[in-house]
Amino acid sequence: MQSKLCNLKGKGPRELVSYKEEATEMGGYFILNGLERFIRPIIMPKRNYPMSTVRSSFSDRREGYTDKAVVIRCVRADQTSLTVKLYYLSNGSARLGFWVQGREYMLPVGILLKALIDTTDREIYANLTSYYNEKYEKGKGVVGTPRIGDRAQIILDELHDLSLFTRLQCLQYIGEHFQPIMRELRNESHYIVADAVLNDYILVHLKNNFDKFNLLIFMLQKLFSLIDHTSVPDNPDSLQNQEILLPGHLITIYLKFSIKLLWCSASVLSSEGI
């Protein structure tokens, strides 16, 4: 009704009544063979925006997980997306969950922070307990509370318990655990596998590791703010937190997935000499 091809387009109230329509008819829907039809688009979470979420299913992941997390749907330039979840643990630490080949894997967030850039424990602690004002100057704020400091120390202590002190050690750890999963890279070094994990599965809408590091810091601060009740959960049903998945984007995603599946199969067969 009232579309460019509709015969009621541009008609006034009297003309609408003569066509046996309401004088205040606003249109916006379709009638086909006398039946009203609707176009129902696919609604997706807002892209590249970390949302605080409280969901009981989060606590069912593993023992020690709570019902609180920060979720972000990362969208690449080709419109393919990958969702990353930062879970809060009951001991004050956090785990980053991401999907690889249809399965969700969780890593201590401290490992990823150190694997992304060459940084120190002191720098990580300072970033977690600081904020940036309007002039992009670092300082103490609502996130710089003793609780935040305690949680930051717990995250760093987990690295020490695993004997991970440098970036290379963290990359080695990631590569060792994901090399059996990524079959196309099983003949590569652990460092190459780790770089592939960071590039292809961690905050994929960002290409720079420093940007990924800063976003992880922000997500941790937002998660801790949710825990301390200094912020409220984002409403996933709000229009500002949603977007429509367009048909062209859906076709692009399907084509990329099909091509990638063929490429992975060919790589595995080639490595096996078939």
Backbone bond lengths (Angstrom), bond angles and torsions (degrees), N, CA, C in turn:
res aa  C-N    CA-C-N  psi(-1)  N-CA   C-N-CA  omega(-1)  CA-C   N-CA-C  phi
1 M - - - 1.459 - - 1.523 109.59 -
2 Q 1.343 115.22 132.63 1.463 123.95 176.54 1.530 113.33 70.06
3 S 1.335 118.19 14.16 1.457 119.45 174.48 1.530 108.97 -76.92
4 K 1.327 116.96 175.10 1.461 120.54 -177.52 1.524 112.23 -62.67
5 L 1.323 117.24 -29.16 1.463 121.17 -178.29 1.523 112.61 -93.91
6 C 1.320 117.11 0.13 1.464 120.61 -178.49 1.528 109.87 -83.21
7 N 1.341 116.77 138.51 1.466 119.86 -179.17 1.525 112.52 -72.61
8 L 1.325 117.35 -5.55 1.461 120.96 176.62 1.524 112.15 -94.78
9 K 1.321 116.92 -0.11 1.456 120.98 -178.31 1.527 110.45 -61.12
10 G 1.337 116.48 124.88 1.456 121.68 176.29 1.512 115.15 79.53
11 K 1.317 118.76 5.18 1.461 121.23 -179.52 1.526 110.43 -77.41
12 G 1.328 115.49 143.88 1.452 121.41 177.44 1.517 111.35 -83.81
13 P 1.348 117.50 176.32 1.471 121.21 -178.05 1.528 113.37 -56.53
14 R 1.337 117.72 -44.36 1.469 119.69 -178.96 1.522 111.30 -65.89
15 E 1.319 116.08 -40.78 1.464 119.17 179.62 1.526 110.80 -66.02
16 L 1.332 116.85 -37.28 1.463 119.73 177.80 1.522 110.94 -63.45
17 V 1.330 116.44 -39.73 1.463 120.02 178.56 1.523 110.39 -65.06
18 S 1.339 116.71 -38.12 1.468 119.76 178.95 1.523 111.99 -64.62
19 Y 1.336 115.92 -24.76 1.468 120.54 176.02 1.531 111.58 -90.89
20 K 1.356 115.19 10.73 1.463 122.11 179.91 1.537 112.08 64.00
21 E 1.333 114.63 37.15 1.457 121.32 174.87 1.524 108.83 -114.46
22 E 1.330 116.09 166.14 1.453 120.53 176.48 1.532 109.88 -67.73
23 A 1.328 115.84 143.17 1.464 119.74 -179.71 1.522 111.59 -65.38
24 T 1.322 116.26 -26.20 1.472 120.62 -178.80 1.528 111.94 -105.19
25 E 1.328 116.41 23.16 1.470 120.48 -177.94 1.530 110.61 -58.46
26 M 1.346 115.82 124.34 1.464 121.12 -177.74 1.527 112.51 -96.38
27 G 1.325 117.93 -18.08 1.460 120.20 -178.77 1.516 111.66 75.24
28 G 1.332 115.57 -157.13 1.458 120.10 177.94 1.511 113.99 98.45
29 Y 1.318 118.57 8.33 1.461 121.61 177.68 1.523 108.50 -141.95
30 F 1.320 116.38 173.90 1.456 121.45 -173.62 1.524 110.20 -119.51
31 I 1.327 115.52 142.76 1.463 121.73 175.39 1.519 107.74 -122.60
32 L 1.317 115.97 121.58 1.457 121.94 -178.30 1.520 108.82 -127.62
33 N 1.342 115.98 119.22 1.471 121.54 -177.67 1.526 111.66 55.14
34 G 1.323 115.21 37.83 1.456 120.06 177.38 1.512 115.04 82.35
35 L 1.337 117.79 -1.14 1.462 121.48 -179.20 1.525 110.00 -111.13
36 E 1.318 115.19 140.28 1.461 120.52 179.68 1.525 110.07 -79.63
37 R 1.333 115.85 130.98 1.462 121.36 -178.59 1.527 109.74 -118.45
38 F 1.326 114.42 148.26 1.461 120.35 178.44 1.520 109.39 -122.55
39 I 1.314 115.94 146.70 1.459 121.72 170.22 1.524 107.05 -102.13
40 R 1.323 115.78 115.56 1.462 120.20 -177.19 1.531 109.33 -106.46
41 P 1.315 117.83 103.56 1.471 119.67 -179.88 1.525 111.44 -75.54
42 I 1.322 115.42 160.39 1.462 121.31 176.01 1.529 108.30 -83.98
43 I 1.320 115.58 122.34 1.459 121.21 -178.89 1.526 109.16 -93.13
44 M 1.325 115.94 130.37 1.456 122.20 179.16 1.530 109.59 -121.71
45 P 1.333 117.38 154.79 1.470 118.94 174.14 1.528 110.81 -61.79
46 K 1.291 115.52 150.41 1.465 121.23 179.58 1.520 110.54 -56.66
47 R 1.312 115.78 134.14 1.454 120.59 -175.53 1.528 112.69 -73.04
48 N 1.324 114.55 144.61 1.469 123.27 169.98 1.528 113.08 57.09
49 Y 1.325 115.98 30.43 1.464 119.96 179.85 1.524 109.15 -127.75
50 P 1.330 118.43 117.08 1.471 120.25 179.63 1.524 111.20 -73.20
51 M 1.323 116.01 124.08 1.461 121.68 -177.50 1.524 110.56 -114.19
52 S 1.316 115.99 128.68 1.462 121.26 174.02 1.521 108.85 -71.20
53 T 1.322 116.04 130.04 1.458 120.65 -174.06 1.519 110.37 -135.98
54 V 1.318 115.11 139.35 1.466 121.85 173.63 1.522 107.35 -119.28
55 R 1.328 116.25 117.02 1.464 120.82 -175.94 1.526 108.57 -146.94
56 S 1.311 116.31 130.10 1.466 120.42 -175.97 1.523 112.42 -63.55
57 S 1.320 117.42 -26.93 1.466 120.20 -178.28 1.526 111.95 -67.09
58 F 1.331 117.80 -22.14 1.462 119.96 178.83 1.526 111.30 -62.76
59 S 1.313 116.17 -37.19 1.466 119.90 -177.69 1.523 112.37 -72.17
60 D 1.339 117.16 -10.18 1.462 120.84 178.93 1.523 112.43 -89.59
61 R 1.334 117.59 -2.69 1.461 119.99 -178.06 1.525 110.63 -59.89
62 R 1.314 115.24 -59.60 1.460 122.22 179.40 1.519 108.21 -153.61
63 E 1.306 115.61 171.08 1.461 119.69 178.44 1.529 109.75 -65.95
64 G 1.314 115.82 135.25 1.454 120.90 179.49 1.508 114.41 96.52
65 Y 1.334 117.69 -10.13 1.458 120.57 178.64 1.527 109.74 -82.13
66 T 1.327 116.56 144.35 1.457 121.73 178.28 1.527 109.68 -102.64
67 D 1.318 115.83 -176.51 1.466 120.53 -178.61 1.526 112.57 -91.81
68 K 1.320 117.76 13.53 1.467 121.30 -175.93 1.525 110.86 -117.37
69 A 1.326 114.76 140.67 1.461 120.66 179.88 1.523 109.18 -160.03
70 V 1.314 114.94 163.60 1.463 122.17 170.70 1.522 106.91 -113.76
71 V 1.322 115.74 123.09 1.465 121.94 -173.34 1.525 108.97 -114.67
72 I 1.320 116.18 136.14 1.462 120.59 177.45 1.526 109.18 -136.06
73 R 1.316 115.46 131.21 1.474 121.71 175.83 1.525 107.63 -98.16
74 C 1.317 115.30 107.90 1.463 121.42 -176.20 1.526 109.58 -91.50
75 V 1.329 116.37 128.26 1.459 121.74 -176.63 1.525 109.43 -118.13
76 R 1.321 115.79 125.40 1.462 121.30 177.86 1.531 110.38 -77.63
77 A 1.330 115.59 175.75 1.464 120.71 179.37 1.522 111.76 -65.46
78 D 1.342 117.43 -27.75 1.467 120.32 178.99 1.529 112.22 -86.74
79 Q 1.338 116.94 10.16 1.466 125.27 175.03 1.525 113.91 76.82
80 T 1.325 118.88 1.38 1.460 119.70 171.87 1.523 108.29 -76.39
81 S 1.317 115.87 149.42 1.464 119.44 -173.07 1.519 111.28 -132.01
82 L 1.321 114.53 161.14 1.458 121.88 176.35 1.528 107.45 -148.15
83 T 1.312 116.16 126.63 1.461 121.41 -177.14 1.523 110.71 -92.26
84 V 1.315 115.23 133.44 1.462 122.54 178.92 1.523 107.93 -119.60
85 K 1.341 115.94 137.45 1.461 120.91 -178.70 1.524 109.76 -124.88
86 L 1.309 115.09 131.45 1.460 121.52 177.38 1.524 107.95 -105.48
87 Y 1.337 116.03 104.56 1.462 121.82 -174.96 1.532 110.53 -89.31
88 Y 1.326 114.81 143.88 1.466 120.15 175.10 1.521 109.26 -97.86
89 L 1.334 115.88 133.57 1.455 121.54 179.48 1.522 110.40 -99.99
90 S 1.305 115.11 155.96 1.466 120.31 -177.28 1.525 112.40 -67.31
91 N 1.335 117.95 -18.67 1.470 120.13 179.38 1.527 112.50 -87.85
92 G 1.346 117.21 1.19 1.456 120.81 178.09 1.509 114.41 100.25
93 S 1.322 117.57 -5.53 1.459 120.94 179.52 1.533 110.04 -92.05
94 A 1.325 116.21 -171.41 1.466 120.98 -178.81 1.519 109.34 -147.79
95 R 1.321 115.40 152.81 1.461 122.74 176.99 1.524 109.02 -126.81
96 L 1.326 115.49 138.42 1.460 120.32 176.45 1.522 108.51 -98.44
97 G 1.327 116.05 120.78 1.455 121.52 179.79 1.518 111.07 -103.93
98 F 1.322 116.89 131.96 1.463 122.02 178.33 1.522 108.50 -145.77
99 W 1.322 115.30 157.30 1.459 121.28 -173.04 1.519 111.12 -100.41
100 V 1.329 115.09 131.46 1.460 122.24 175.55 1.524 107.60 -130.58
101 Q 1.327 115.73 116.38 1.464 121.85 177.57 1.529 111.95 53.25
102 G 1.323 115.17 47.16 1.456 120.61 173.21 1.511 115.86 80.56
103 R 1.324 117.93 10.26 1.467 120.76 179.58 1.518 109.62 -134.84
104 E 1.330 115.57 141.03 1.459 119.76 -179.39 1.528 110.44 -89.33
105 Y 1.324 114.72 131.33 1.458 121.67 177.47 1.525 108.70 -118.56
106 M 1.334 115.58 142.90 1.454 121.38 -179.73 1.526 110.54 -117.66
107 L 1.318 115.54 133.23 1.461 121.46 177.51 1.524 109.52 -125.78
108 P 1.327 117.67 144.96 1.469 119.44 172.32 1.523 109.98 -56.82
109 V 1.309 116.53 131.75 1.458 119.76 -173.49 1.526 111.67 -64.15
110 G 1.324 117.07 -27.54 1.461 119.78 178.95 1.518 112.51 -63.02
111 I 1.334 116.99 -35.78 1.465 120.57 178.51 1.522 110.19 -62.95
112 L 1.314 116.54 -42.83 1.461 120.27 -179.09 1.524 111.39 -69.06
113 L 1.319 117.23 -37.74 1.462 119.64 178.44 1.526 111.00 -60.93
114 K 1.313 116.41 -42.38 1.465 119.66 -179.48 1.521 112.37 -77.78
115 A 1.330 117.10 -27.31 1.461 119.66 -179.43 1.526 111.80 -76.01
116 L 1.316 117.10 -26.72 1.463 119.99 -176.59 1.524 112.39 -71.38
117 I 1.318 116.86 -45.12 1.464 120.31 -178.47 1.525 109.28 -137.61
118 D 1.305 115.19 164.41 1.465 120.94 177.70 1.527 107.91 -83.37
119 T 1.317 116.20 97.67 1.458 121.27 -175.61 1.521 109.91 -134.75
120 T 1.320 115.99 172.51 1.460 121.75 -179.15 1.522 110.11 -114.04
121 D 1.325 115.30 166.70 1.464 120.04 176.66 1.528 110.70 -60.91
122 R 1.298 116.22 -38.77 1.465 120.48 -178.98 1.530 111.05 -62.66
123 E 1.335 116.51 -42.15 1.463 120.00 -180.00 1.524 111.23 -66.93
124 I 1.328 117.18 -39.86 1.463 120.28 177.53 1.524 110.12 -63.24
125 Y 1.318 116.29 -45.00 1.466 120.55 179.71 1.530 110.64 -61.60
126 A 1.331 116.45 -43.83 1.466 120.32 -179.06 1.525 111.26 -64.57
127 N 1.325 117.15 -39.10 1.467 120.22 179.61 1.524 111.77 -68.14
128 L 1.319 117.02 -39.04 1.463 120.04 -178.62 1.525 112.17 -69.63
129 T 1.304 117.70 -29.65 1.466 120.93 -175.67 1.521 112.20 -102.14
130 S 1.326 117.96 16.45 1.459 121.88 -179.22 1.517 110.09 -126.16
131 Y 1.306 115.21 170.21 1.453 121.60 175.49 1.520 107.89 -141.09
132 Y 1.335 116.29 168.19 1.462 121.10 177.79 1.519 109.08 -114.90
133 N 1.332 116.02 132.02 1.459 119.68 178.80 1.524 110.21 -86.40
134 E 1.312 116.37 -171.10 1.463 120.55 -175.98 1.522 112.84 -64.78
135 K 1.323 117.09 -21.03 1.461 121.17 178.70 1.528 111.50 -95.50
136 Y 1.336 116.20 13.54 1.468 122.62 179.99 1.525 111.92 58.93
137 E 1.324 114.60 35.89 1.453 120.44 176.58 1.520 108.80 -104.57
138 K 1.318 115.51 134.85 1.458 120.49 -177.34 1.524 110.02 -79.14
139 G 1.327 116.06 140.18 1.451 120.27 178.66 1.511 110.90 -165.00
140 K 1.306 116.45 177.35 1.453 121.88 178.55 1.524 109.59 -83.58
141 G 1.321 115.73 141.28 1.454 119.69 -179.88 1.507 111.17 -149.82
142 V 1.314 116.11 -153.01 1.460 120.17 -176.75 1.520 111.53 -65.27
143 V 1.340 116.92 -25.55 1.460 118.07 178.98 1.519 111.38 -82.98
144 G 1.330 117.69 -15.16 1.450 120.44 -178.47 1.514 112.27 -86.41
145 T 1.303 118.11 57.47 1.455 123.23 -179.11 1.524 109.53 -102.20
146 P 1.324 117.72 162.91 1.473 119.57 177.79 1.524 113.03 -56.59
147 R 1.327 117.24 -34.39 1.459 119.46 179.02 1.523 111.33 -63.55
148 I 1.321 116.11 -40.64 1.460 119.72 179.11 1.521 109.76 -63.87
149 G 1.317 116.35 -41.15 1.458 119.89 178.55 1.518 112.09 -62.40
150 D 1.325 116.56 -40.48 1.466 120.28 178.28 1.525 111.07 -63.78
151 R 1.333 116.32 -42.15 1.468 119.43 179.97 1.527 111.13 -67.37
152 A 1.321 116.24 -39.24 1.466 119.52 177.21 1.523 110.70 -61.06
153 Q 1.320 116.40 -39.49 1.459 119.97 179.35 1.525 111.23 -67.33
154 I 1.327 117.05 -36.19 1.467 120.55 177.53 1.528 110.38 -63.43
155 I 1.337 116.37 -42.14 1.465 120.70 178.92 1.528 110.61 -61.48
156 L 1.323 116.58 -41.37 1.464 120.40 -179.98 1.526 111.63 -72.32
157 D 1.325 117.00 -35.21 1.464 120.05 178.87 1.526 111.37 -64.60
158 E 1.332 116.90 -31.85 1.466 119.54 177.29 1.523 111.08 -62.03
159 L 1.319 116.78 -36.11 1.463 120.23 176.63 1.523 111.05 -65.19
160 H 1.314 115.94 -41.47 1.466 119.77 -179.54 1.529 110.49 -66.20
161 D 1.329 116.92 -37.08 1.465 120.11 178.90 1.526 111.51 -64.06
162 L 1.342 116.23 -28.98 1.465 121.01 178.32 1.527 112.05 -92.11
163 S 1.334 116.27 4.29 1.476 122.13 -178.65 1.524 111.64 59.16
164 L 1.333 115.72 40.51 1.460 121.72 177.55 1.527 107.98 -111.26
165 F 1.328 115.65 110.58 1.460 119.82 -174.72 1.527 112.93 -119.50
166 T 1.323 118.06 -19.34 1.460 121.17 -177.06 1.526 110.10 -125.69
167 R 1.329 115.05 169.28 1.462 119.84 178.68 1.526 111.16 -65.37
168 L 1.317 117.31 -41.08 1.459 120.30 -179.36 1.525 111.42 -62.41
169 Q 1.321 116.64 -37.86 1.462 119.60 178.14 1.530 111.29 -66.12
170 C 1.331 116.54 -37.75 1.468 120.08 178.01 1.528 110.97 -68.53
171 L 1.332 116.88 -40.02 1.462 120.16 176.65 1.526 110.52 -63.95
172 Q 1.321 116.30 -40.55 1.463 120.80 177.86 1.532 110.37 -61.30
173 Y 1.318 116.55 -41.75 1.470 121.59 -179.86 1.530 110.61 -62.63
174 I 1.325 116.48 -46.13 1.467 120.20 -179.64 1.525 110.38 -64.90
175 G 1.340 116.30 -44.05 1.458 119.87 -179.06 1.514 113.04 -62.08
176 E 1.326 117.09 -40.58 1.465 120.86 179.85 1.525 111.67 -62.26
177 H 1.323 116.62 -38.92 1.461 120.08 -175.39 1.529 112.95 -81.23
178 F 1.328 117.60 -25.45 1.463 119.18 -175.06 1.527 113.48 -106.31
179 Q 1.309 118.04 -7.73 1.464 118.90 178.90 1.527 112.54 -62.73
180 P 1.341 120.36 -41.43 1.470 119.08 177.33 1.528 113.22 -65.10
181 I 1.330 116.65 -24.26 1.464 120.37 -177.74 1.521 110.74 -80.97
182 M 1.320 116.46 -42.07 1.463 121.69 -178.16 1.526 108.41 -90.29
183 R 1.305 114.99 85.92 1.463 121.36 -171.61 1.522 112.45 -62.53
184 E 1.336 116.89 -31.34 1.457 118.96 -178.28 1.525 112.45 -70.69
185 L 1.349 117.00 -12.47 1.467 121.02 -179.65 1.523 111.97 -117.38
186 R 1.307 117.22 17.62 1.465 118.54 -173.92 1.522 113.04 -70.38
187 N 1.332 117.85 -15.09 1.464 120.84 176.94 1.525 112.36 -96.77
188 E 1.330 116.67 1.02 1.460 121.07 179.96 1.527 110.19 -92.40
189 S 1.330 115.28 168.28 1.463 119.98 179.20 1.523 110.17 -72.29
190 H 1.325 115.41 163.14 1.460 120.33 179.94 1.526 111.69 -63.31
191 Y 1.315 117.21 -32.05 1.462 120.40 -179.15 1.529 111.03 -68.33
192 I 1.324 116.79 -39.37 1.465 120.27 178.34 1.525 110.21 -66.68
193 V 1.324 116.61 -40.47 1.466 120.41 177.86 1.529 110.25 -62.74
194 A 1.332 116.43 -43.44 1.466 120.25 179.89 1.524 111.03 -63.22
195 D 1.332 117.32 -42.05 1.466 120.24 177.68 1.525 110.90 -62.29
196 A 1.329 116.64 -37.94 1.463 120.18 178.44 1.527 110.97 -64.92
197 V 1.328 116.69 -39.47 1.467 120.40 177.95 1.524 110.31 -63.63
198 L 1.322 116.83 -46.03 1.466 120.63 -178.74 1.524 111.69 -65.50
199 N 1.325 117.27 -37.15 1.466 120.73 -177.11 1.523 112.66 -79.09
200 D 1.336 117.08 -37.38 1.463 120.80 -170.03 1.526 114.23 -98.18
201 Y 1.342 117.92 -14.55 1.464 118.96 -173.67 1.527 114.53 -132.76
202 I 1.315 118.57 -12.53 1.463 121.18 -177.14 1.526 109.73 -109.67
203 L 1.342 116.59 111.69 1.469 122.05 176.34 1.531 110.41 47.13
204 V 1.325 115.25 61.00 1.463 121.46 -168.18 1.522 113.54 -69.60
205 H 1.324 118.71 -12.48 1.461 119.45 178.61 1.520 112.03 -77.26
206 L 1.325 116.77 -10.93 1.460 121.86 177.72 1.523 109.59 -108.77
207 K 1.316 116.67 137.68 1.459 121.16 -178.38 1.525 112.34 -100.61
208 N 1.309 116.73 -19.30 1.458 121.36 -176.81 1.521 109.86 -98.02
209 N 1.332 116.76 130.09 1.463 120.23 -178.34 1.524 112.51 -65.57
210 F 1.323 117.59 -29.80 1.459 119.69 177.00 1.527 110.46 -66.07
211 D 1.330 116.49 -38.72 1.464 119.82 176.79 1.528 110.81 -65.35
212 K 1.322 116.71 -39.64 1.463 120.12 177.78 1.529 110.66 -64.54
213 F 1.316 116.23 -40.55 1.462 120.67 177.96 1.527 110.65 -60.68
214 N 1.328 116.48 -47.67 1.466 120.20 -178.68 1.528 111.76 -65.40
215 L 1.329 117.27 -36.58 1.463 119.56 178.44 1.525 110.69 -68.14
216 L 1.319 117.37 -38.63 1.466 120.01 176.63 1.530 110.86 -62.54
217 I 1.320 116.23 -40.36 1.465 120.18 176.85 1.530 109.83 -60.85
218 F 1.332 116.28 -45.19 1.465 119.98 179.76 1.530 111.28 -63.37
219 M 1.327 117.02 -41.36 1.460 120.34 179.06 1.530 111.09 -63.45
220 L 1.321 116.89 -38.70 1.464 119.97 176.60 1.525 110.84 -64.58
221 Q 1.321 116.64 -42.89 1.463 119.66 178.51 1.524 111.21 -63.24
222 K 1.318 116.40 -39.37 1.467 119.37 178.79 1.523 110.83 -68.35
223 L 1.326 116.72 -37.63 1.463 120.50 177.36 1.526 110.74 -64.47
224 F 1.314 116.96 -45.61 1.461 120.33 179.49 1.529 111.13 -65.49
225 S 1.330 116.24 -34.44 1.462 119.72 176.81 1.525 110.63 -64.44
226 L 1.330 116.37 -38.08 1.466 120.20 176.82 1.526 110.75 -64.62
227 I 1.317 116.44 -40.91 1.461 120.85 -179.62 1.530 110.76 -65.16
228 D 1.333 116.48 -39.46 1.466 121.06 -177.46 1.528 112.79 -84.73
229 H 1.333 117.24 2.86 1.469 123.01 177.91 1.527 112.67 62.84
230 T 1.329 116.43 28.63 1.461 119.68 172.09 1.528 111.06 -93.46
231 S 1.319 116.51 -0.52 1.465 122.34 172.64 1.524 107.81 -147.39
232 V 1.309 115.82 164.39 1.468 120.94 -178.63 1.522 108.99 -111.70
233 P 1.330 117.41 158.17 1.474 119.59 177.92 1.526 111.18 -62.91
234 D 1.319 115.96 146.00 1.462 120.56 174.49 1.523 109.61 -72.27
235 N 1.321 115.32 146.74 1.459 120.92 -179.51 1.527 109.71 -90.82
236 P 1.339 118.72 108.75 1.471 119.88 -178.27 1.522 113.21 -68.22
237 D 1.329 117.87 -17.05 1.461 121.18 -179.97 1.522 112.78 -88.21
238 S 1.322 116.79 -5.44 1.460 119.96 177.85 1.527 110.04 -73.28
239 L 1.328 116.32 141.60 1.465 120.28 -178.27 1.524 112.03 -61.63
240 Q 1.323 117.15 -30.52 1.460 119.11 -178.72 1.525 112.29 -70.54
241 N 1.326 117.25 -14.22 1.463 121.46 179.06 1.523 112.11 -107.12
242 Q 1.335 116.77 19.22 1.457 120.84 -178.47 1.525 110.50 -131.52
243 E 1.322 114.95 161.06 1.459 121.36 171.57 1.522 108.24 -150.74
244 I 1.322 116.15 163.75 1.463 121.58 -177.42 1.523 109.66 -98.59
245 L 1.325 115.82 132.61 1.460 121.23 174.89 1.527 108.35 -83.17
246 L 1.323 116.45 112.50 1.459 121.43 -176.52 1.525 110.99 -78.19
247 P 1.345 117.44 153.12 1.475 120.36 -178.78 1.524 113.21 -57.47
248 G 1.331 116.72 -40.49 1.461 119.54 179.67 1.515 112.47 -62.39
249 H 1.327 116.12 -38.92 1.461 120.18 178.01 1.527 110.70 -65.94
250 L 1.326 116.51 -39.09 1.463 120.59 -179.88 1.528 110.93 -64.83
251 I 1.327 116.51 -41.18 1.467 120.33 178.48 1.529 110.46 -65.60
252 T 1.333 116.39 -40.56 1.465 120.73 178.52 1.524 111.21 -61.45
253 I 1.331 116.09 -42.95 1.464 120.42 179.35 1.523 110.77 -62.02
254 Y 1.333 116.39 -43.25 1.464 120.27 -178.97 1.528 111.05 -64.93
255 L 1.333 116.69 -43.21 1.464 120.16 -179.55 1.528 111.07 -64.71
256 K 1.328 116.50 -42.86 1.465 119.02 -179.79 1.520 110.99 -64.29
257 F 1.324 116.50 -41.19 1.464 119.92 179.30 1.525 110.83 -62.68
258 S 1.331 117.16 -42.10 1.465 120.93 -179.30 1.524 111.11 -65.70
259 I 1.335 116.44 -43.57 1.463 120.24 -179.93 1.527 110.89 -65.82
260 K 1.333 116.48 -41.43 1.462 119.96 179.73 1.522 111.00 -65.02
261 L 1.327 117.02 -37.61 1.461 120.77 178.78 1.524 110.70 -64.25
262 L 1.332 116.67 -42.12 1.467 120.47 177.73 1.523 111.04 -65.13
263 W 1.337 116.22 -40.22 1.465 119.99 -178.97 1.526 111.04 -65.95
264 C 1.325 116.84 -41.81 1.465 120.19 179.07 1.526 110.77 -64.42
265 S 1.326 116.55 -41.25 1.465 120.14 179.18 1.523 110.64 -64.03
266 A 1.337 116.33 -41.44 1.462 120.16 179.48 1.524 111.05 -66.19
267 S 1.334 116.93 -37.40 1.465 120.51 -180.00 1.524 110.93 -65.97
268 V 1.331 116.29 -41.57 1.461 120.24 179.78 1.523 110.72 -65.57
269 L 1.335 116.73 -43.78 1.463 120.32 179.64 1.527 111.09 -64.77
270 S 1.338 115.87 -37.44 1.461 119.68 179.49 1.521 111.50 -66.97
271 S 1.340 116.18 -40.28 1.465 119.60 179.65 1.521 112.31 -67.78
272 E 1.332 116.21 -25.78 1.463 120.70 178.74 1.523 112.39 -89.90
273 G 1.345 115.49 0.78 1.454 120.01 177.64 1.510 114.39 74.29
274 I 1.326 116.53 25.68 1.472 120.55 -179.63 1.523 109.57 -97.20
